[in-house]
Amino acid sequence: MIEIERKFLVTSFEFKNEAYAKKSIIQGYLSSNPERMVRIRTNGKDGFITIKGKGNKSGMSRFEWEKMIPLEEATALLKLCEEGAIEKIRYEVKVGDHVYEVDEFFGENEGLVMAEIELESEDEVFKKPSWLGKEVTNDEKYYNAYLSNNPFTKW
């Protein structure tokens, strides 16, 4: 139940040509407290509730618990969330042995494009595609919960 991931800014839209899947995501936060974030997400025809703990010192690892819930329940729960829903399209891109999840944000976070890669360990080696930019793993302003309260377009 420990998630290990790294986040990067994306420097070009070349990833779209390499994507094998794409889905529209809307997510909100019942709690955006970094100690115990509670996220509700709709992802196409599925709904999810996720609880995340505070990240470790590197920002790469943290507790994560996620369960699929009926879409109707997720849609209802989104109405109870804090202001600042996140709207994005997620592209899945296979690079070497890993899959990057590349999020193109819309609404108040339009213009932001980030890629995440989940790893088995913090020191795991992975390939970096040419469109991958600066690493922002430990920069909390790029966390979705932060973006919901402090949108990218207002920086």
C-alpha positions in Angstrom: 0.0 0.0 0.0 3.0 2.2 -0.5 3.0 4.2 -3.8 6.4 5.1 -5.2 6.2 7.6 -8.1 8.2 10.3 -9.7 6.7 13.4 -11.4 8.1 15.4 -14.3 7.0 18.4 -16.3 6.5 17.7 -20.0 8.2 19.8 -22.6 6.4 18.8 -25.8 3.3 17.1 -27.0 5.2 14.3 -28.8 3.9 11.9 -26.1 0.4 12.0 -27.8 1.8 10.1 -30.8 3.2 7.4 -28.5 0.1 7.0 -26.3 -1.8 3.7 -26.3 -4.6 4.9 -24.1 -6.4 8.1 -23.1 -9.1 8.8 -20.6 -10.9 11.9 -19.2 -10.6 12.4 -15.5 -12.4 14.6 -13.0 -11.3 14.5 -9.4 -12.0 16.4 -6.3 -10.9 16.3 -2.7 -13.1 15.6 0.4 -9.9 16.5 2.3 -6.8 18.1 0.7 -4.9 18.0 4.0 -1.4 16.6 3.1 -1.4 14.3 6.1 -4.5 12.5 4.9 -5.8 13.4 1.4 -9.1 11.9 0.4 -9.7 12.0 -3.3 -12.8 11.1 -5.4 -12.3 10.5 -9.1 -14.3 9.6 -12.1 -12.4 8.0 -14.9 -14.6 7.3 -17.9 -17.2 4.7 -16.6 -15.5 4.0 -13.3 -15.3 5.8 -10.0 -12.6 5.7 -7.3 -12.0 6.8 -3.7 -8.4 7.2 -2.7 -6.7 8.0 0.6 -3.1 9.2 0.5 -0.8 9.9 3.3 2.0 12.4 3.5 5.0 11.8 1.4 8.4 10.8 2.7 11.4 13.2 2.6 12.2 12.5 -1.0 8.5 13.0 -2.0 8.6 9.7 -3.9 6.9 7.3 -1.4 3.7 7.6 0.5 0.8 5.5 1.7 -2.0 5.0 -0.8 -5.3 3.1 -0.5 -7.7 3.1 -3.5 -11.0 1.3 -4.1 -13.2 1.3 -7.2 -16.7 2.5 -6.5 -19.8 2.8 -8.7 -19.7 5.8 -11.1 -23.0 7.1 -9.6 -21.5 7.1 -6.1 -18.3 8.9 -7.2 -20.4 11.5 -9.1 -22.5 12.1 -6.0 -19.4 12.4 -3.8 -17.8 14.9 -6.2 -20.6 17.3 -5.2 -19.4 17.1 -1.6 -15.8 17.9 -2.4 -13.9 21.1 -1.7 -13.9 23.7 -4.4 -11.4 23.3 -7.2 -12.1 20.1 -9.2 -9.3 18.9 -11.3 -10.1 18.2 -15.0 -7.5 16.4 -17.1 -7.0 13.9 -19.9 -4.6 11.1 -19.0 -2.5 9.5 -21.7 -0.7 6.2 -21.0 2.7 5.9 -22.8 4.9 2.8 -22.6 8.6 3.7 -22.5 10.9 0.7 -22.0 9.6 -1.5 -19.2 7.4 1.3 -17.6 4.2 3.2 -18.3 4.2 7.0 -18.0 0.8 8.5 -17.1 0.8 11.9 -18.8 -1.8 14.4 -17.6 -2.9 17.3 -19.7 -4.8 19.7 -17.4 -7.8 21.8 -18.3 -10.0 24.4 -16.6 -8.1 26.5 -14.1 -5.0 24.3 -14.5 -4.9 24.6 -18.3 -1.4 24.8 -19.7 0.1 22.3 -17.2 1.2 19.0 -18.5 2.9 16.5 -16.2 4.1 12.9 -16.4 4.2 10.4 -13.6 5.9 7.0 -13.4 5.3 4.4 -10.7 8.2 2.4 -9.6 8.9 -0.7 -7.5 11.7 1.1 -5.5 13.0 4.7 -5.2 16.3 3.8 -6.9 14.8 1.8 -9.8 16.3 2.7 -13.2 13.9 3.8 -15.9 14.1 5.3 -19.4 13.4 9.0 -19.8 11.8 10.0 -23.1 12.8 13.1 -25.0 9.6 15.0 -24.0 10.3 14.6 -20.3 11.4 17.8 -18.6 12.3 19.0 -15.1 11.6 16.6 -12.2 9.0 18.0 -9.7 8.5 15.0 -7.5 9.2 16.8 -4.3 7.6 20.1 -5.2 4.2 20.1 -3.5 2.8 22.8 -5.7 2.6 20.2 -8.5 0.4 17.8 -6.3 -3.1 17.6 -7.6 -4.5 18.5 -4.1 -2.4 21.7 -4.2 -3.5 22.5 -7.7 -7.2 22.2 -6.7 -6.7 25.1 -4.2 -4.0 27.0 -6.1 -4.7 26.6 -9.8 -1.8 26.7 -12.3 -3.3 29.7 -14.2 -3.1 31.8 -11.1 0.6 31.3 -10.4 
